[in-house]
Amino acid sequence: MSKRALITGITGQDGSYLAEHLLAQGYQVWGLMRGQANPRKSRVSRLVADLSFVDGDLMDQASLVSAVDKVQPDEIYNLGAISFVPMSWQQAELVTEINGMGVLRMLEAIRMVSGLNGSRNGDGSQIRFYQASSSEMFGKVAETPQCETTIFRPRSPYGVAKIYGHFITRNYRESFGMYAVSGMLFNHESPRRGAEFVTRKISLAVARIKLGYQDKMSLGNLDAVRDWGFAGDYVRAMHLMLQQDEPSDYVIGTGQMHSVRDAVRIAFEHVNLNWEDYVSIDPSLVRPAEVEILCADAERARTQLGWEPTVDFPELMRMMVDSDLRQASREREFGDLLLAGSW
């Protein structure tokens, strides 16, 4: 019998890459969907024939119990979240409800379906749970690089909510013997990243400027430093975390730091343009409380999981620019066909 996995947030960047990876491993893969009209379902459209979907909502406890009971998964990957950090200042309550309480509701669904009613009564056959924690929990960092024991000092409602999800996952592991782990993933990007995220905002703008559709782009803090990796690499780490004999939390990142300015420079250089001719600073885009530096110490993942990233940051930015050049070119061709009346 092949393993069954249930993924929340399957239509997001990470969910789509994880679904591909698990299908390649021979899994039956289910996606939790809040209604079937999800506008981002196109991200997994090429996989739809191999996927199954079940209704469920991270804000509705009963729907999660029903979904877990129906699927009877071996593994659950909780990737469903509002992941755009700046939004958490505008909709702090909603972000906390989904990114924090949503984790508790999924853990409760697992506990109820699995019959974990007493303390520390889990066994090896139970559902294994992965929680998508975040490097944003480290916030105004106490040390660099950050590892599993670095203290949390969040700088956004998003980071605060992720800390609740992280600790409630650990609490259910310690209280009920549940196989529940958190992956503290540092920034990870890809051509599937939403256009609101800075790396994709840059790659889209570079493609459009190169093709003559756009003149300038505005950014906030060019000096913010991040540890950026490729999302396709990071979903491998998620899967490996649930294959270990004992549950544990892991930091996942490349250990390499780059600034937003570096990202801009690499992207524009890839299309033979000077970034300083096209980029302006907009103070309104700077976060109310900035996280200046994030860098991962992923030694535990390397030694215990055998995980290593395969794509470095310059390669990642070039990959994203190339993808957006192809997309923008297709859009232009389609527009030309419409204008010519050939469609």
C-alpha positions as a Markdown table, in Angstrom:
| # | Residue | x | y | z |
|---|---|---|---|---|
| 1 | Met | 0.0 | 0.0 | 0.0 |
| 2 | Ser | 1.4 | 3.4 | -0.9 |
| 3 | Lys | 1.5 | 6.1 | 1.7 |
| 4 | Arg | -1.2 | 8.8 | 1.8 |
| 5 | Ala | -0.3 | 12.4 | 2.4 |
| 6 | Leu | -2.7 | 15.3 | 3.0 |
| 7 | Ile | -1.4 | 18.8 | 2.2 |
| 8 | Thr | -3.0 | 22.1 | 3.3 |
| 9 | Gly | -2.0 | 25.0 | 1.1 |
| 10 | Ile | -1.5 | 22.6 | -1.9 |
| 11 | Thr | -2.1 | 25.4 | -4.4 |
| 12 | Gly | 0.7 | 27.6 | -3.0 |
| 13 | Gln | 4.3 | 27.6 | -4.1 |
| 14 | Asp | 5.5 | 25.0 | -1.5 |
| 15 | Gly | 2.3 | 22.9 | -1.8 |
| 16 | Ser | 2.7 | 22.5 | -5.6 |
| 17 | Tyr | 6.4 | 21.5 | -5.3 |
| 18 | Leu | 5.7 | 19.1 | -2.4 |
| 19 | Ala | 2.8 | 17.4 | -4.3 |
| 20 | Glu | 5.2 | 16.8 | -7.2 |
| 21 | His | 7.9 | 15.4 | -4.9 |
| 22 | Leu | 5.5 | 13.1 | -3.0 |
| 23 | Leu | 3.9 | 11.8 | -6.2 |
| 24 | Ala | 7.4 | 11.0 | -7.5 |
| 25 | Gln | 7.9 | 9.0 | -4.3 |
| 26 | Gly | 4.8 | 6.9 | -5.0 |
| 27 | Tyr | 2.4 | 8.6 | -2.5 |
| 28 | Gln | -1.3 | 9.1 | -2.9 |
| 29 | Val | -1.6 | 12.9 | -2.4 |
| 30 | Trp | -4.6 | 14.7 | -1.2 |
| 31 | Gly | -5.0 | 18.5 | -1.1 |
| 32 | Leu | -7.2 | 20.3 | 1.4 |
| 33 | Met | -9.3 | 22.9 | -0.4 |
| 34 | Arg | -11.7 | 25.5 | 0.9 |
| 35 | Gly | -14.2 | 25.2 | -1.9 |
| 36 | Gln | -13.2 | 23.9 | -5.4 |
| 37 | Ala | -13.0 | 27.4 | -7.0 |
| 38 | Asn | -9.6 | 28.2 | -5.6 |
| 39 | Pro | -8.1 | 30.8 | -8.0 |
| 40 | Arg | -4.6 | 29.3 | -7.6 |
| 41 | Lys | -5.6 | 25.8 | -8.5 |
| 42 | Ser | -3.8 | 26.4 | -11.8 |
| 43 | Arg | -0.5 | 25.9 | -9.9 |
| 44 | Val | -1.3 | 22.2 | -9.6 |
| 45 | Ser | -3.4 | 21.9 | -12.8 |
| 46 | Arg | -0.9 | 19.6 | -14.5 |
| 47 | Leu | -1.0 | 17.3 | -11.5 |
| 48 | Val | -4.8 | 17.2 | -11.1 |
| 49 | Ala | -5.2 | 13.8 | -12.7 |
| 50 | Asp | -2.9 | 12.4 | -10.0 |
| 51 | Leu | -4.3 | 14.3 | -7.0 |
| 52 | Ser | -7.3 | 14.0 | -4.9 |
| 53 | Phe | -9.0 | 16.9 | -3.1 |
| 54 | Val | -11.0 | 17.1 | 0.1 |
| 55 | Asp | -13.0 | 20.0 | 1.5 |
| 56 | Gly | -11.7 | 21.7 | 4.6 |
| 57 | Asp | -10.9 | 25.1 | 6.2 |
| 58 | Leu | -8.3 | 25.9 | 8.8 |
| 59 | Met | -10.8 | 28.2 | 10.4 |
| 60 | Asp | -13.4 | 25.4 | 10.8 |
| 61 | Gln | -12.6 | 22.6 | 13.3 |
| 62 | Ala | -15.3 | 20.2 | 12.2 |
| 63 | Ser | -14.3 | 20.4 | 8.5 |
| 64 | Leu | -10.7 | 19.4 | 9.5 |
| 65 | Val | -11.9 | 16.4 | 11.6 |
| 66 | Ser | -14.0 | 15.3 | 8.6 |
| 67 | Ala | -11.2 | 15.7 | 6.2 |
| 68 | Val | -8.6 | 13.8 | 8.3 |
| 69 | Asp | -11.2 | 11.0 | 8.9 |
| 70 | Lys | -12.0 | 10.7 | 5.3 |
| 71 | Val | -8.4 | 10.7 | 3.9 |
| 72 | Gln | -6.9 | 8.6 | 6.8 |
| 73 | Pro | -3.4 | 10.0 | 5.9 |
| 74 | Asp | -0.1 | 8.7 | 7.0 |
| 75 | Glu | 1.4 | 12.2 | 6.8 |
| 76 | Ile | -0.1 | 15.7 | 7.0 |
| 77 | Tyr | 1.8 | 18.8 | 5.8 |
| 78 | Asn | 0.3 | 22.0 | 7.2 |
| 79 | Leu | 1.5 | 24.6 | 4.6 |
| 80 | Gly | -1.8 | 26.5 | 4.6 |
| 81 | Ala | -1.2 | 30.1 | 5.8 |
| 82 | Ile | -1.3 | 33.7 | 4.9 |
| 83 | Ser | 2.4 | 33.9 | 4.0 |
| 84 | Phe | 2.9 | 37.6 | 2.9 |
| 85 | Val | 4.4 | 39.2 | 6.0 |
| 86 | Pro | 3.5 | 42.8 | 5.3 |
| 87 | Met | -0.2 | 41.8 | 5.2 |
| 88 | Ser | 0.0 | 40.8 | 8.8 |
| 89 | Trp | 0.0 | 44.4 | 10.0 |
| 90 | Gln | -3.2 | 45.2 | 8.0 |
| 91 | Gln | -5.0 | 42.0 | 9.0 |
| 92 | Ala | -3.4 | 40.9 | 12.2 |
| 93 | Glu | -6.4 | 39.1 | 13.6 |
| 94 | Leu | -7.0 | 37.0 | 10.4 |
| 95 | Val | -3.3 | 36.1 | 10.1 |
| 96 | Thr | -3.3 | 35.0 | 13.7 |
| 97 | Glu | -6.5 | 33.0 | 13.3 |
| 98 | Ile | -5.1 | 31.0 | 10.3 |
| 99 | Asn | -1.4 | 30.9 | 11.0 |
| 100 | Gly | -1.8 | 30.2 | 14.7 |
| 101 | Met | -5.2 | 28.8 | 15.6 |
| 102 | Gly | -5.3 | 26.9 | 12.3 |
| 103 | Val | -2.4 | 24.8 | 13.5 |
| 104 | Leu | -4.2 | 24.0 | 16.8 |
| 105 | Arg | -7.3 | 23.0 | 14.9 |
| 106 | Met | -5.4 | 20.6 | 12.7 |
| 107 | Leu | -3.5 | 19.1 | 15.6 |
| 108 | Glu | -6.9 | 18.6 | 17.4 |
| 109 | Ala | -8.3 | 16.9 | 14.3 |
| 110 | Ile | -5.4 | 14.5 | 14.3 |
| 111 | Arg | -5.8 | 13.9 | 18.0 |
| 112 | Met | -9.5 | 13.2 | 17.7 |
| 113 | Val | -9.3 | 11.0 | 14.7 |
| 114 | Ser | -6.4 | 9.1 | 16.1 |
| 115 | Gly | -8.0 | 8.6 | 19.5 |
| 116 | Leu | -5.2 | 10.3 | 21.4 |
| 117 | Asn | -7.2 | 11.1 | 24.5 |
| 118 | Gly | -4.7 | 10.3 | 27.2 |
| 119 | Ser | -1.3 | 11.8 | 27.9 |
| 120 | Arg | 1.7 | 10.4 | 26.0 |
| 121 | Asn | -0.2 | 7.5 | 24.4 |
| 122 | Gly | 1.0 | 7.9 | 20.9 |
| 123 | Asp | 2.5 | 4.9 | 18.9 |
| 124 | Gly | 4.6 | 4.5 | 15.8 |
| 125 | Ser | 1.6 | 3.9 | 13.5 |
| 126 | Gln | 0.0 | 7.3 | 14.1 |
| 127 | Ile | -0.4 | 10.2 | 11.7 |
| 128 | Arg | 2.8 | 12.2 | 11.3 |
| 129 | Phe | 2.4 | 16.0 | 11.2 |
| 130 | Tyr | 4.6 | 18.7 | 9.7 |
| 131 | Gln | 4.1 | 22.3 | 10.6 |
| 132 | Ala | 5.5 | 25.1 | 8.4 |
| 133 | Ser | 7.3 | 27.3 | 10.9 |
| 134 | Ser | 9.3 | 30.3 | 9.7 |
| 135 | Ser | 12.6 | 32.2 | 10.0 |
| 136 | Glu | 10.5 | 35.3 | 10.7 |
| 137 | Met | 10.1 | 33.9 | 14.2 |
| 138 | Phe | 13.7 | 34.9 | 14.9 |
| 139 | Gly | 12.9 | 38.5 | 14.0 |
| 140 | Lys | 15.4 | 40.9 | 15.6 |
| 141 | Val | 18.0 | 38.1 | 15.8 |
| 142 | Ala | 19.8 | 37.4 | 19.1 |
| 143 | Glu | 22.6 | 35.7 | 17.1 |
| 144 | Thr | 23.8 | 35.0 | 13.6 |
| 145 | Pro | 23.4 | 32.5 | 12.1 |
| 146 | Gln | 20.2 | 31.2 | 13.6 |
| 147 | Cys | 19.8 | 27.5 | 14.7 |
| 148 | Glu | 17.2 | 25.4 | 16.4 |
| 149 | Thr | 18.1 | 26.8 | 19.9 |
| 150 | Thr | 18.2 | 30.5 | 18.9 |
| 151 | Ile | 15.6 | 32.5 | 20.9 |
| 152 | Phe | 12.6 | 34.0 | 19.1 |
| 153 | Arg | 12.2 | 37.8 | 18.9 |
| 154 | Pro | 9.4 | 38.3 | 16.3 |
| 155 | Arg | 9.0 | 41.7 | 14.5 |
| 156 | Ser | 5.6 | 41.2 | 12.9 |
| 157 | Pro | 2.1 | 39.8 | 13.8 |
| 158 | Tyr | 3.0 | 37.0 | 11.2 |
| 159 | Gly | 6.1 | 36.0 | 13.2 |
| 160 | Val | 4.2 | 36.0 | 16.5 |
| 161 | Ala | 1.4 | 33.8 | 15.0 |
| 162 | Lys | 4.0 | 31.4 | 13.6 |
| 163 | Ile | 5.6 | 31.1 | 17.1 |
| 164 | Tyr | 2.2 | 30.0 | 18.5 |
| 165 | Gly | 1.9 | 27.4 | 15.8 |
| 166 | His | 5.5 | 26.2 | 16.5 |
| 167 | Phe | 5.0 | 25.8 | 20.2 |
| 168 | Ile | 1.6 | 24.3 | 20.1 |
| 169 | Thr | 3.1 | 21.6 | 17.7 |
| 170 | Arg | 5.8 | 20.9 | 20.2 |
| 171 | Asn | 3.3 | 20.8 | 23.0 |
| 172 | Tyr | 1.2 | 18.2 | 21.3 |
| 173 | Arg | 4.3 | 16.1 | 20.7 |
| 174 | Glu | 5.2 | 16.3 | 24.3 |
| 175 | Ser | 1.7 | 16.0 | 25.7 |
| 176 | Phe | 0.2 | 13.2 | 23.6 |
| 177 | Gly | 3.3 | 11.5 | 22.1 |
| 178 | Met | 2.2 | 12.8 | 18.7 |
| 179 | Tyr | 4.7 | 12.6 | 15.8 |
| 180 | Ala | 4.7 | 16.3 | 15.2 |
| 181 | Val | 7.6 | 18.4 | 13.9 |
| 182 | Ser | 8.2 | 22.0 | 12.8 |
| 183 | Gly | 10.5 | 23.1 | 9.9 |
| 184 | Met | 11.9 | 26.5 | 10.5 |
| 185 | Leu | 12.4 | 27.3 | 6.8 |
| 186 | Phe | 14.2 | 30.4 | 5.8 |
| 187 | Asn | 13.2 | 32.3 | 2.7 |
| 188 | His | 12.6 | 30.1 | -0.3 |
| 189 | Glu | 11.6 | 31.2 | -3.7 |
| 190 | Ser | 10.9 | 30.0 | -7.2 |
| 191 | Pro | 9.1 | 31.0 | -10.5 |
| 192 | Arg | 5.9 | 30.0 | -8.7 |
| 193 | Arg | 6.3 | 32.6 | -6.0 |
| 194 | Gly | 3.5 | 35.1 | -5.7 |
| 195 | Ala | 4.1 | 38.5 | -7.3 |
| 196 | Glu | 3.8 | 40.3 | -4.0 |
| 197 | Phe | 7.0 | 38.8 | -2.7 |
| 198 | Val | 10.2 | 40.8 | -3.3 |
| 199 | Thr | 12.2 | 38.3 | -5.3 |
| 200 | Arg | 9.3 | 37.7 | -7.7 |
| 201 | Lys | 8.4 | 41.4 | -7.8 |
| 202 | Ile | 12.0 | 41.9 | -9.0 |
| 203 | Ser | 12.1 | 39.1 | -11.5 |
| 204 | Leu | 8.7 | 40.2 | -13.0 |
| 205 | Ala | 9.8 | 43.8 | -13.2 |
| 206 | Val | 13.1 | 42.9 | -14.9 |
| 207 | Ala | 11.3 | 40.8 | -17.5 |
| 208 | Arg | 8.8 | 43.6 | -18.2 |
| 209 | Ile | 11.4 | 46.3 | -18.3 |
| 210 | Lys | 13.6 | 44.2 | -20.7 |
| 211 | Leu | 10.7 | 43.7 | -23.0 |
| 212 | Gly | 9.6 | 47.4 | -22.9 |
| 213 | Tyr | 6.4 | 46.9 | -20.9 |
| 214 | Gln | 7.6 | 48.8 | -17.8 |
| 215 | Asp | 9.9 | 51.7 | -17.2 |
| 216 | Lys | 10.8 | 51.6 | -13.5 |
| 217 | Met | 10.2 | 49.6 | -10.3 |
| 218 | Ser | 9.9 | 50.8 | -6.7 |
| 219 | Leu | 11.3 | 48.9 | -3.7 |
| 220 | Gly | 11.6 | 49.5 | 0.0 |
| 221 | Asn | 14.6 | 48.5 | 2.1 |
| 222 | Leu | 17.5 | 47.4 | -0.3 |
| 223 | Asp | 19.7 | 46.7 | 2.7 |
| 224 | Ala | 17.6 | 43.9 | 4.2 |
| 225 | Val | 19.5 | 40.7 | 4.2 |
| 226 | Arg | 18.1 | 37.2 | 3.8 |
| 227 | Asp | 19.1 | 33.6 | 3.4 |
| 228 | Trp | 17.3 | 32.7 | 0.2 |
| 229 | Gly | 17.0 | 29.2 | -1.3 |
| 230 | Phe | 15.0 | 27.3 | -3.9 |
| 231 | Ala | 11.5 | 26.1 | -2.8 |
| 232 | Gly | 12.0 | 22.8 | -4.7 |
| 233 | Asp | 15.0 | 22.0 | -2.4 |
| 234 | Tyr | 13.1 | 22.9 | 0.7 |
| 235 | Val | 10.1 | 20.5 | 0.2 |
| 236 | Arg | 12.6 | 17.6 | 0.2 |
| 237 | Ala | 13.6 | 18.6 | 3.7 |
| 238 | Met | 9.9 | 18.7 | 4.8 |
| 239 | His | 9.5 | 15.1 | 3.6 |
| 240 | Leu | 12.7 | 13.9 | 5.2 |
| 241 | Met | 11.7 | 15.3 | 8.6 |
| 242 | Leu | 8.7 | 12.9 | 8.7 |
| 243 | Gln | 10.8 | 9.9 | 7.8 |
| 244 | Gln | 13.0 | 10.0 | 10.9 |
| 245 | Asp | 12.6 | 7.5 | 13.8 |
| 246 | Glu | 12.1 | 10.3 | 16.3 |
| 247 | Pro | 10.4 | 13.6 | 15.7 |
| 248 | Ser | 12.5 | 16.8 | 15.9 |
| 249 | Asp | 12.4 | 20.4 | 14.7 |
| 250 | Tyr | 14.9 | 21.6 | 12.1 |
| 251 | Val | 16.2 | 24.9 | 10.6 |
| 252 | Ile | 16.4 | 24.8 | 6.8 |
| 253 | Gly | 18.4 | 27.3 | 4.8 |
| 254 | Thr | 21.5 | 27.7 | 2.7 |
| 255 | Gly | 23.7 | 29.6 | 5.3 |
| 256 | Gln | 24.4 | 32.2 | 2.6 |
| 257 | Met | 23.3 | 35.8 | 3.0 |
| 258 | His | 22.3 | 38.2 | 0.3 |
| 259 | Ser | 20.7 | 41.7 | 0.4 |
| 260 | Val | 17.7 | 42.8 | -1.6 |
| 261 | Arg | 20.2 | 45.0 | -3.5 |
| 262 | Asp | 22.1 | 41.8 | -4.5 |
| 263 | Ala | 18.9 | 40.3 | -5.8 |
| 264 | Val | 18.2 | 43.4 | -7.9 |
| 265 | Arg | 21.7 | 43.5 | -9.3 |
| 266 | Ile | 21.8 | 39.8 | -10.2 |
| 267 | Ala | 18.4 | 40.0 | -12.0 |
| 268 | Phe | 19.2 | 43.1 | -14.0 |
| 269 | Glu | 22.7 | 41.9 | -14.9 |
| 270 | His | 21.2 | 38.7 | -16.3 |
| 271 | Val | 19.4 | 40.8 | -19.0 |
| 272 | Asn | 22.4 | 43.2 | -19.5 |
| 273 | Leu | 20.8 | 46.2 | -17.8 |
| 274 | Asn | 22.1 | 48.5 | -15.0 |
| 275 | Trp | 19.7 | 48.3 | -12.1 |
| 276 | Glu | 20.5 | 51.8 | -10.9 |
| 277 | Asp | 18.8 | 53.2 | -14.1 |
| 278 | Tyr | 15.5 | 51.6 | -13.2 |
| 279 | Val | 15.0 | 51.2 | -9.4 |
| 280 | Ser | 13.7 | 53.8 | -7.1 |
| 281 | Ile | 13.1 | 53.7 | -3.3 |
| 282 | Asp | 9.6 | 54.1 | -1.9 |
| 283 | Pro | 9.6 | 54.6 | 1.9 |
| 284 | Ser | 6.0 | 53.4 | 2.1 |
| 285 | Leu | 7.2 | 49.9 | 1.2 |
| 286 | Val | 9.4 | 49.7 | 4.3 |
| 287 | Arg | 8.0 | 47.5 | 7.0 |
| 288 | Pro | 6.8 | 49.1 | 10.3 |
| 289 | Ala | 9.4 | 46.9 | 12.1 |
| 290 | Glu | 12.1 | 45.5 | 9.8 |
| 291 | Val | 13.9 | 42.2 | 10.2 |
| 292 | Glu | 17.4 | 43.2 | 9.0 |
| 293 | Ile | 19.3 | 39.9 | 8.9 |
| 294 | Leu | 18.3 | 36.3 | 8.6 |
| 295 | Cys | 20.8 | 33.5 | 8.1 |
| 296 | Ala | 20.4 | 29.8 | 8.7 |
| 297 | Asp | 22.6 | 27.3 | 10.5 |
| 298 | Ala | 21.2 | 24.1 | 9.0 |
| 299 | Glu | 23.9 | 21.8 | 10.5 |
| 300 | Arg | 21.3 | 19.5 | 12.2 |
| 301 | Ala | 19.5 | 19.1 | 8.8 |
| 302 | Arg | 22.7 | 18.3 | 7.0 |
| 303 | Thr | 23.9 | 15.7 | 9.6 |
| 304 | Gln | 20.6 | 14.1 | 10.6 |
| 305 | Leu | 18.5 | 14.4 | 7.4 |
| 306 | Gly | 21.3 | 14.3 | 4.9 |
| 307 | Trp | 19.8 | 17.4 | 3.3 |
| 308 | Glu | 21.7 | 19.8 | 1.1 |
| 309 | Pro | 20.4 | 22.7 | -1.1 |
| 310 | Thr | 21.2 | 22.2 | -4.8 |
| 311 | Val | 20.4 | 25.7 | -6.2 |
| 312 | Asp | 22.4 | 28.8 | -5.2 |
| 313 | Phe | 21.0 | 32.3 | -5.0 |
| 314 | Pro | 22.4 | 33.7 | -8.3 |
| 315 | Glu | 21.1 | 30.6 | -10.1 |
| 316 | Leu | 17.7 | 31.0 | -8.4 |
| 317 | Met | 17.3 | 34.7 | -9.5 |
| 318 | Arg | 18.3 | 33.9 | -13.1 |
| 319 | Met | 15.8 | 31.0 | -13.1 |
| 320 | Met | 13.0 | 33.3 | -12.0 |
| 321 | Val | 13.9 | 36.1 | -14.5 |
| 322 | Asp | 14.0 | 33.5 | -17.4 |
| 323 | Ser | 10.6 | 32.1 | -16.4 |
| 324 | Asp | 9.1 | 35.6 | -16.2 |
| 325 | Leu | 10.7 | 36.5 | -19.6 |
| 326 | Arg | 8.9 | 33.5 | -21.1 |
| 327 | Gln | 5.6 | 34.4 | -19.4 |
| 328 | Ala | 5.7 | 38.0 | -20.5 |
| 329 | Ser | 6.6 | 37.0 | -24.1 |
| 330 | Arg | 3.7 | 34.6 | -24.2 |
| 331 | Glu | 1.4 | 37.4 | -22.9 |
| 332 | Arg | 2.6 | 39.7 | -25.6 |
| 333 | Glu | 2.1 | 37.1 | -28.3 |
| 334 | Phe | -1.4 | 36.5 | -27.0 |
| 335 | Gly | -2.1 | 40.2 | -27.0 |
| 336 | Asp | -0.9 | 40.5 | -30.5 |
| 337 | Leu | -3.2 | 37.7 | -31.6 |
| 338 | Leu | -6.1 | 39.5 | -30.1 |
| 339 | Leu | -5.3 | 42.8 | -31.7 |
| 340 | Ala | -4.9 | 41.0 | -35.1 |
| 341 | Gly | -8.2 | 39.3 | -34.7 |
| 342 | Ser | -6.6 | 35.9 | -35.0 |
| 343 | Trp | -8.0 | 34.5 | -31.8 |
